[in-house]
Amino acid sequence: MRRSKVLLVIGLRSGGTLDEVWNRTMRLTRGGREVRMPRAVIIGSGSEIAPTRVTNDQMARIIDTSDEWIRTRSGVEARHFATPDIATSDLGAAAARRALDSAGVDKDEVDLVVFATMTPDHFFPGCGTLLQDKLGMPPVPCFDVRQQCSGFLYGLQLADAHIRAGMARTVLLVGAEVHIGFMPWTRENYAYALGESDVPPTKEEWEWNSRFRHLVVLFGDAGSAVVLRASEEGERGVIDHDLHGAGADFDKLCVPGTGFKHRPYIDAEQLARGDHIPVMDGRFVFKMATTHMAAVAKTVLERNGIAPEQLKMVLMHQANKRINEYCQKTLGLPDEKVPHNIHKYGNTTAATIPLLWDECTRDGRITPGDLVLMVAFGAGMTWGASLVRA
Ligand code: ACO
């Protein structure tokens, strides 16, 4: 198997879809019968939404914003936030249990964990091993993926590569986030937003909260997971990916402080400046997202000879409904092929795409055999698309 992996890398350099590469470099036979490259089939999914639902009107009690602005600019109507006892690994673990149940897979059968998040419980260790422990799994390899809103697609490629290489047969892939940790308001302000306190923000608190208004109204907390299993039969499974990363404009969307570039990595001055809260040049990110998401979607479709009409669904990262409407128009897709859930949950970063997958497979909008394209753009900057036969 180690020899086969080397051959696959050589094949990739000369281009083509993953299947073409396999056919060119890896035609193996066993007992006169051609051996097929295993495909990673998504056999189950599950999600966990954080418990506290917060509407736009509630946000407008502590920030200078309005339901009308948030809805029209982003499509968000409400988001859910985690309570103080819930961390990212908890949402991920709850989602993973549901995914294993729906797949009919026992936790002991999982031989690889991939956990995508930009809001881990700790600087270290990552959430992968925390999830392994919470689920009571054997000590399998656990990866943490740090590609923000593209994290699920990066994790999907990692899972798929392990399965194609024969290094794993059953993979638990999780995307989860608890964003409330970087919200700027005080506990008292939050209680007022929820109607649990009669004390409104002071003028200073109102101004501080409103400084971040273009960003904080967009995010919500959730976890979502899929189970992938190797299959040598049939056409189902992950078909192809096209991922990208380019750091030149990283500072247009990042957490500027509280990192190891600073010594010490966290101090009171950074907190006072708000360096622990992300900065985002919204217009710049919007433009990059629309450009790259549409282009990468086209690339994957064209090189696999798939016309947009053949797709059952296109699952786009839920950062802003207007970004997705733009991509939908560019790709010439009808409304029913581009599902949204940003209105209910906001941007749940690494969880948005598996959440959509989970919703669409549960209500029958995606059924086995359907062709599905997943597309994302996120901080880094990172972006990509994956083509999957459900
Ligand atoms: N409420 C009311 N007014 C607001 C708010 C708010 N929450 N936020 C900004 N405004 C105001 C601004 O101050 C500005 O006012 P001005 O004209 O008086 O200066 C006005 O609204 C327009 O601001 P813009 O930033 O130009 O608004 P825009 O239409 O671009 O929408 C948004 C902002 C929603 C952030 C949009 O740019 C966007 O979605 N960008 C992409 C986000 C994204 O994709 N992020 C990537 C994923 S996140 C990740 O990877 C971690």
Boltz pocket constraint, residues with backbone or C-beta under 6 A from the ligand:
constraints:
  - pocket:
      binder: B
      contacts: [[A, 64], [A, 65], [A, 66], [A, 69], [A, 70], [A, 73], [A, 74], [A, 148], [A, 149], [A, 213], [A, 214], [A, 215], [A, 217], [A, 253], [A, 281], [A, 282], [A, 283], [A, 285], [A, 286], [A, 289], [A, 319], [A, 320], [A, 323], [A, 347], [A, 349], [A, 377], [A, 378], [A, 379]]
      max_distance: 6.0
